[in-house]
């Protein structure tokens, strides 16, 4: 099973987008992008906050954000 973070990272790499581009366009920290891509969601993350970032990241990559969020909630 491919986790959402891995899926987002693989898509980003396939589209030749750097993490710096993601951070700049989405106005989020490199730390948060790394945590999402590595599927490292600790208890300190607010679930609604995290879900919003994942949705925005999916949209940025031209993915179906509803499907990505649905899979994230299942994992």
C-alpha positions, 0 to 999 in steps of 0.5 A: 500500500502506498501512503498518501505522503509517498504518493504526493512525493512521487507525483511531485518528483514525476512532475519535476517540482522541487520542495522549494517550489511547493513551499513557495507556492503553498506558503508552508514550511519545508519541515511540514512538506517533509513531514507530509511526504514522509507520512510522519504525522505526530500527535501535535498536528491538528488533523483539520490543519493537516488535512487542509495542507494535504488537500492544497498540496494535492490541488497544487499537483493537479490531483483529485484532492477529494480522493487524496483526502479520502485515502489519507483519512483511511490510512 
